[in-house]
Amino acid sequence: MKKVLIASFDMEVGGVERSLISMLNNFDYQNYRIDLMLYSHTGDFMNLLPDQPNLLEESAAYKTFRMSIGQILKSGKISFGLVRLMAKYKANLSTSSEKGYKQMQYMWKYSLPFLPKHKEQYDLAISYLWPHYFVAEKVEARTKIAWIHTDFSTVDTDERVDIQMWNKFNYIVAVSEECKNAFIQKYPSLEKKVIVIENITSPDFVRALANEKIENRMLNDQRFKIITVARLSYAKGIDNAVKALKLLKDRGYKDISWYVVGYGGDEAMLKELIKEQNLEDSFILLGKQINPYSYMKQADLYVQPSRYEGKAVTVGEAQILYKPVLITNYTTAQSQVRNEFDGIICELSIEGIAVGIEKLYRDHQLRKTLIINCKESNYHNDYELNKLYKLIE
């Protein structure tokens, strides 16, 4: 049997983690032995991991990447704590409004001297979530693959440092053609390494969870209900969603409510914005939910108001549940939706989101057409794994 290592951070609730679970659920375990390396054995999705992969023991050194600086120092790992402080300082020298990417880069790069090497050798090693330093520097494998899930043309990274890391890999996997093109736009020297393997979707799994009975306040809401499932972060544009709903209310659409399943660093800011716009009864943050599908099922419309995406897993899941979908025109939007067929792509702006929602709210026949086309589409794509098997062989 070929030996494969897959490495990622943890199993917190998120689209990347759901796509990893789908991949693991569909892997060919008769021909491949899978070791799963999670830097931290934490997250509500831990219980959703299938039994077949061999979950490796948690490493105290790698777990620090999911700990705060205070927690690291209290645990006695002074070197890692100092590295984190240095990474934060250097990232803060950047003029970017979103410094987290550079901080992550420096945190990993400066930690390398203190991180243990992985002992076993593999036919294939996959780093599933950026930055990819563990597989790049600490794993021996005949073939190494790094996965990209976001639009790299829109995020601020230290490109010189990044290219040094990417060059350690034989292949770079993008989750869509548009995601690939955006990456090449930023790193043209890496073009020959980049291939596309789409996120594996599991329609049966999604629909089964959607039918689970859970306590759901949306059931008693008779308004036109919008749902978004996303991290509460700048990238996902939830702040623009709040302002778009305010525009709609001001234009007389009083019977629209908007629910958001998710959590993240922008929660306090969003709660304050919702209060400022007097939308406490209409824009509702549902927080972290292990099963977002029951909420999706109750909605009249799914909206993805993102500023940028690689390929949003949740959009495909909404289509699997036969929901009309509205997404903003981020760089990779064309890979998510066939405009006017199984969803609508609107202008990436507050006004654009409001106009798109208004169009779908008013046009019942258009919503019905989108639903029919989703029902007639085949969202099974486990054949995408054949591309991965070819790389192993």
C-alpha positions as CSV (number, residue, x, y, z in Angstrom):
1,M,0.0,0.0,0.0
2,K,1.2,3.5,-0.8
3,K,1.7,5.7,2.3
4,V,0.1,9.1,2.4
5,L,0.4,11.9,5.0
6,I,-2.2,14.6,5.2
7,A,-1.5,17.6,7.5
8,S,-3.8,20.4,8.7
9,F,-4.3,22.6,11.8
10,D,-7.3,21.3,13.7
11,M,-11.0,20.4,13.2
12,E,-12.7,23.6,14.2
13,V,-15.9,24.4,12.3
14,G,-15.0,25.8,8.9
15,G,-15.2,25.2,5.1
16,V,-11.7,23.9,4.7
17,E,-12.3,21.4,7.5
18,R,-15.5,20.2,6.0
19,S,-13.8,19.7,2.6
20,L,-11.1,17.7,4.4
21,I,-13.7,15.5,6.0
22,S,-15.3,14.9,2.6
23,M,-11.9,14.0,1.1
24,L,-11.2,11.5,3.9
25,N,-14.7,10.0,3.6
26,N,-14.1,9.3,-0.1
27,F,-10.5,8.1,-0.1
28,D,-9.5,4.7,-1.5
29,Y,-8.3,3.0,1.7
30,Q,-7.8,-0.3,-0.1
31,N,-4.8,1.0,-1.9
32,Y,-3.6,3.8,0.3
33,R,-2.7,4.1,4.0
34,I,-3.5,7.5,5.4
35,D,-1.8,9.2,8.3
36,L,-3.6,12.3,9.5
37,M,-1.4,14.9,11.3
38,L,-3.5,17.6,13.1
39,Y,-1.4,20.2,14.9
40,S,-4.1,20.4,17.5
41,H,-6.7,17.7,18.3
42,T,-9.4,20.3,18.9
43,G,-12.6,21.4,17.2
44,D,-16.2,20.4,17.0
45,F,-15.6,18.4,13.8
46,M,-13.2,15.9,15.5
47,N,-16.1,13.5,15.9
48,L,-16.9,13.7,12.2
49,L,-13.5,12.3,11.2
50,P,-13.9,8.8,9.6
51,D,-12.3,5.8,11.3
52,Q,-10.0,4.7,8.4
53,P,-7.3,7.4,8.6
54,N,-4.6,6.9,11.3
55,L,-4.8,10.0,13.5
56,L,-1.2,10.7,14.7
57,E,-0.5,11.7,18.2
58,E,-0.7,15.3,19.0
59,S,2.7,17.1,19.1
60,A,3.2,19.6,21.9
61,A,5.5,21.8,19.7
62,Y,3.0,22.0,16.8
63,K,0.0,22.5,19.1
64,T,1.5,25.9,20.0
65,F,0.3,27.2,16.6
66,R,-3.3,27.0,18.0
67,M,-2.4,28.6,21.3
68,S,-2.3,32.3,22.4
69,I,1.1,33.9,23.3
70,G,0.0,33.9,26.9
71,Q,-0.9,30.2,26.9
72,I,2.5,29.4,25.2
73,L,4.5,31.3,27.8
74,K,2.5,29.8,30.7
75,S,3.2,26.3,29.3
76,G,6.9,27.0,29.6
77,K,7.7,27.0,25.8
78,I,9.6,30.3,26.0
79,S,11.2,29.9,22.6
80,F,7.9,29.6,20.8
81,G,6.4,32.5,22.8
82,L,9.3,34.8,21.8
83,V,9.0,33.7,18.1
84,R,5.3,34.6,18.2
85,L,6.1,38.0,19.6
86,M,8.8,38.6,17.0
87,A,6.4,37.5,14.2
88,K,3.7,39.8,15.5
89,Y,6.1,42.7,15.7
90,K,7.4,42.2,12.1
91,A,3.9,41.8,10.7
92,N,2.8,45.0,12.3
93,L,5.5,46.9,10.3
94,S,3.4,46.1,7.3
95,T,1.0,48.8,6.0
96,S,-1.6,46.2,5.1
97,S,-5.0,46.4,6.8
98,E,-5.0,42.6,7.3
99,K,-1.7,41.6,8.9
100,G,-2.7,38.1,9.9
101,Y,-1.2,36.4,6.8
102,K,2.3,37.8,7.3
103,Q,2.1,37.1,11.0
104,M,1.3,33.4,10.2
105,Q,4.2,33.2,7.8
106,Y,6.8,34.6,10.2
107,M,5.4,32.6,13.1
108,W,6.1,29.4,11.2
109,K,9.3,30.4,9.5
110,Y,10.9,31.6,12.8
111,S,9.7,28.5,14.6
112,L,11.4,26.0,12.3
113,P,14.6,25.6,14.4
114,F,12.5,24.5,17.4
115,L,10.1,22.1,15.6
116,P,10.8,18.3,15.5
117,K,11.2,16.4,12.2
118,H,8.5,13.8,11.4
119,K,10.1,10.4,11.6
120,E,8.2,8.4,9.0
121,Q,8.7,8.6,5.2
122,Y,5.8,8.7,2.7
123,D,5.0,8.2,-0.9
124,L,2.9,11.4,-0.8
125,A,2.7,14.2,1.8
126,I,-0.2,16.7,1.6
127,S,-0.2,20.0,3.4
128,Y,-3.9,21.0,3.4
129,L,-3.7,24.5,4.9
130,W,-1.3,27.4,4.4
131,P,1.4,28.1,5.5
132,H,2.8,24.8,4.5
133,Y,6.1,24.7,6.5
134,F,5.6,21.4,8.3
135,V,5.4,19.3,5.1
136,A,7.9,21.5,3.3
137,E,10.6,21.3,6.0
138,K,9.9,18.6,8.4
139,V,8.5,15.6,6.4
140,E,10.3,13.3,4.0
141,A,8.2,12.2,1.0
142,R,8.7,11.2,-2.6
143,T,6.0,13.7,-3.7
144,K,4.8,16.8,-1.8
145,I,1.6,18.7,-2.5
146,A,0.4,22.0,-1.0
147,W,-3.3,22.9,-1.1
148,I,-4.6,26.4,-1.7
149,H,-8.2,27.3,-0.7
150,T,-8.2,31.1,-1.1
151,D,-7.6,33.8,-3.7
152,F,-4.0,34.6,-3.2
153,S,-4.1,37.7,-5.4
154,T,-6.1,39.5,-2.7
155,V,-4.1,38.7,0.4
156,D,-0.9,40.4,1.6
157,T,2.0,37.9,2.1
158,D,5.7,38.2,2.1
159,E,6.1,36.9,-1.4
160,R,9.9,36.3,-1.2
161,V,9.5,34.2,1.9
162,D,6.4,32.4,0.4
163,I,8.1,31.4,-2.8
164,Q,11.0,29.8,-0.9
165,M,8.3,27.6,0.8
166,W,6.3,26.8,-2.3
167,N,9.4,25.7,-4.1
168,K,9.7,22.8,-1.7
169,F,6.6,21.2,-3.3
170,N,6.2,19.1,-6.4
171,Y,2.7,20.3,-6.9
172,I,0.4,23.0,-5.8
173,V,-3.3,22.2,-5.8
174,A,-5.9,24.9,-6.3
175,V,-9.6,24.2,-5.6
176,S,-10.8,25.9,-8.8
177,E,-9.5,27.2,-12.2
178,E,-10.1,30.7,-11.0
179,C,-8.3,30.0,-7.8
180,K,-5.4,28.7,-9.8
181,N,-5.3,31.7,-12.1
182,A,-5.3,34.1,-9.2
183,F,-2.4,32.3,-7.6
184,I,-0.4,32.3,-10.8
185,Q,-1.1,36.1,-11.2
186,K,0.7,36.6,-7.9
187,Y,3.4,33.9,-8.3
188,P,4.0,33.5,-12.1
189,S,7.2,31.6,-11.6
190,L,5.3,28.7,-10.0
191,E,2.8,28.2,-12.9
192,K,4.1,24.8,-13.9
193,K,3.5,23.4,-10.4
194,V,-0.2,24.4,-10.2
195,I,-3.0,21.9,-10.9
196,V,-6.8,21.9,-10.0
197,I,-8.5,19.4,-7.8
198,E,-11.9,20.6,-6.7
199,N,-13.2,20.3,-3.1
200,I,-14.9,16.9,-2.8
201,T,-18.6,17.3,-2.1
202,S,-20.8,14.7,-0.4
203,P,-24.4,15.4,-1.3
204,D,-25.8,12.4,0.7
205,F,-23.9,13.6,3.8
206,V,-25.1,17.2,3.5
207,R,-28.8,16.2,2.9
208,A,-28.8,13.7,5.8
209,L,-27.6,16.3,8.2
210,A,-30.0,18.9,6.9
211,N,-32.9,16.6,8.0
212,E,-31.6,16.3,11.6
213,K,-34.0,17.8,14.1
214,I,-32.3,20.6,16.0
215,E,-33.6,23.6,18.0
216,N,-33.9,26.2,15.2
217,R,-35.4,29.7,15.7
218,M,-35.7,30.1,12.0
219,L,-38.7,27.6,12.0
220,N,-41.0,30.2,13.5
221,D,-39.8,33.1,11.4
222,Q,-42.4,33.8,8.7
223,R,-40.3,36.5,7.0
224,F,-38.2,36.0,3.8
225,K,-35.2,34.4,5.3
226,I,-31.6,34.8,4.1
227,I,-28.8,32.5,5.4
228,T,-25.0,32.9,5.2
229,V,-22.5,30.4,6.6
230,A,-19.1,31.9,7.1
231,R,-16.3,33.0,9.4
232,L,-16.9,36.4,10.9
233,S,-13.9,37.9,9.2
234,Y,-13.0,40.7,6.8
235,A,-12.7,38.2,3.9
236,K,-16.3,37.0,4.2
237,G,-17.8,40.5,4.0
238,I,-20.5,40.1,6.7
239,D,-20.2,43.8,7.5
240,N,-21.3,44.6,3.9
241,A,-24.2,42.2,4.4
242,V,-25.4,44.2,7.5
243,K,-25.3,47.4,5.5
244,A,-27.0,45.8,2.5
245,L,-29.9,44.7,4.7
246,K,-30.1,48.2,6.1
247,L,-30.5,49.5,2.6
248,L,-33.3,47.1,1.9
249,K,-35.1,48.0,5.0
250,D,-34.8,51.7,4.1
251,R,-36.3,50.8,0.7
252,G,-39.4,49.3,2.3
253,Y,-38.5,45.6,2.5
254,K,-39.5,45.1,6.1
255,D,-40.1,41.4,6.0
256,I,-36.6,40.2,5.3
257,S,-34.4,38.6,7.9
258,W,-30.8,37.5,7.6
259,Y,-29.2,34.8,9.7
260,V,-25.5,34.1,9.8
261,V,-24.0,30.8,11.1
262,G,-20.3,31.2,12.1
263,Y,-17.9,32.7,14.5
264,G,-14.6,34.7,14.3
265,G,-12.7,37.7,15.3
266,D,-15.1,40.3,13.9
267,E,-18.0,39.2,16.1
268,A,-17.9,42.2,18.5
269,M,-17.6,44.7,15.6
270,L,-20.5,43.1,13.8
271,K,-22.7,43.1,16.9
272,E,-22.0,46.8,17.3
273,L,-22.7,47.5,13.6
274,I,-26.0,45.6,13.8
275,K,-27.0,47.7,16.9
276,E,-26.0,50.9,15.1
277,Q,-28.2,50.0,12.1
278,N,-31.1,49.1,14.4
279,L,-31.2,45.6,12.9
280,E,-31.1,43.5,16.1
281,D,-34.4,41.8,15.2
282,S,-33.5,41.2,11.6
283,F,-29.8,40.5,11.3
284,I,-29.2,37.5,13.6
285,L,-25.8,35.9,14.4
286,L,-26.4,32.3,15.3
287,G,-22.8,31.6,16.3
288,K,-20.8,28.4,15.8
289,Q,-23.0,25.5,14.7
290,I,-21.7,22.0,14.0
291,N,-24.6,21.3,11.6
292,P,-25.3,24.4,9.5
293,Y,-27.4,22.5,7.0
294,S,-30.6,22.5,9.1
295,Y,-30.4,26.3,9.0
296,M,-29.7,26.4,5.3
297,K,-32.7,24.1,4.7
298,Q,-35.1,26.6,6.4
299,A,-33.9,29.6,4.3
300,D,-35.4,31.1,1.2
301,L,-32.1,32.4,-0.1
302,Y,-28.4,31.7,0.5
303,V,-26.0,34.7,0.1
304,Q,-22.2,34.7,0.1
305,P,-21.2,38.4,0.5
306,S,-17.4,37.6,0.4
307,R,-14.7,40.0,-0.6
308,Y,-12.6,37.1,-1.8
309,E,-12.8,33.3,-1.9
310,G,-10.9,30.3,-3.3
311,K,-14.1,28.3,-3.7
312,A,-16.6,28.6,-0.9
313,V,-17.6,25.1,0.2
314,T,-20.9,26.5,1.6
315,V,-22.1,27.8,-1.7
316,G,-21.9,24.2,-3.2
317,E,-23.6,22.9,-0.1
318,A,-26.5,25.4,-0.5
319,Q,-26.9,24.3,-4.1
320,I,-26.9,20.6,-2.9
321,L,-29.9,21.6,-0.7
322,Y,-31.6,23.2,-3.7
323,K,-31.4,26.8,-2.4
324,P,-31.3,29.9,-4.7
325,V,-27.8,31.3,-4.3
326,L,-26.5,34.9,-4.6
327,I,-22.8,35.5,-4.5
328,T,-20.7,38.6,-4.9
329,N,-18.4,38.9,-8.0
330,Y,-15.2,38.0,-6.2
331,T,-12.3,36.9,-8.5
332,T,-13.2,33.2,-8.4
333,A,-17.0,33.6,-8.5
334,Q,-17.3,32.1,-12.0
335,S,-16.1,28.7,-10.6
336,Q,-18.9,28.7,-8.0
337,V,-22.0,29.6,-10.0
338,R,-23.3,29.5,-13.5
339,N,-24.9,32.9,-13.5
340,E,-28.6,32.9,-14.0
341,F,-28.6,29.1,-14.1
342,D,-27.9,27.7,-10.6
343,G,-27.2,31.1,-8.9
344,I,-26.8,34.8,-9.4
345,I,-23.5,36.8,-9.3
346,C,-24.0,40.3,-8.1
347,E,-21.6,43.3,-8.0
348,L,-19.2,43.1,-5.1
349,S,-20.5,46.1,-3.1
350,I,-23.1,46.9,-0.5
351,E,-25.4,48.3,-3.2
352,G,-24.7,45.2,-5.4
353,I,-25.7,42.8,-2.6
354,A,-28.9,44.8,-1.9
355,V,-29.9,44.9,-5.6
356,G,-29.2,41.2,-6.0
357,I,-31.4,40.3,-3.0
358,E,-34.1,42.6,-4.2
359,K,-34.1,41.0,-7.6
360,L,-34.5,37.5,-6.1
361,Y,-37.0,38.6,-3.5
362,R,-39.3,40.1,-6.1
363,D,-38.8,37.4,-8.9
364,H,-40.4,34.2,-7.6
365,Q,-40.1,32.6,-11.0
366,L,-36.3,33.2,-11.1
367,R,-35.9,31.6,-7.7
368,K,-37.9,28.6,-8.8
369,T,-35.8,28.3,-12.0
370,L,-32.6,28.3,-9.9
371,I,-34.0,25.6,-7.6
372,I,-35.0,23.4,-10.5
373,N,-31.6,23.7,-12.1
374,C,-29.9,22.8,-8.8
375,K,-32.1,19.8,-8.5
376,E,-31.2,18.7,-12.0
377,S,-27.4,19.2,-11.4
378,N,-25.1,16.4,-10.2
379,Y,-22.9,17.6,-7.3
380,H,-21.2,14.3,-6.8
381,N,-17.5,14.8,-7.7
382,D,-15.5,12.1,-5.9
383,Y,-13.9,11.4,-9.3
384,E,-11.7,14.4,-8.5
385,L,-9.7,12.1,-6.3
386,N,-8.5,10.2,-9.4
387,K,-6.3,13.2,-10.2
388,L,-4.6,12.9,-6.8
389,Y,-4.1,9.1,-7.2
390,K,-2.3,9.7,-10.5
391,L,0.1,12.1,-8.7
392,I,0.9,9.4,-6.1
393,E,1.5,6.7,-8.8
